[in-house]
């Protein structure tokens, strides 16, 4: 009997540990919620990237603004990497 791999969810536990979903239904309520959160994280990442580029392009931007932009960019990169790992695992499984 084939087993469905665990899906890495786009959020963590309060302690920062990864969360996984085990389901055969990619359209389940929790799967759809995860899809929506991933989409929101990717959209946010695009906005953060645009903001970071604007800050980097402003020679008068102070340290606080640059640090804020870098902090948000780091958070967004972490989210986007989690989405990439999750989707990569699902693509790899669907090809097998």
Secondary structure, DSSP 8 states (H G I E B T S, - for coil): ------EEEEEE-TTS-EEEE--S-TTSHHHHHHHHHHHHHHHHHHHHHHHHHHHHH-TT--HHHHHHHHHHHHHHHHHHHHHHHHHHHHHHHHH-
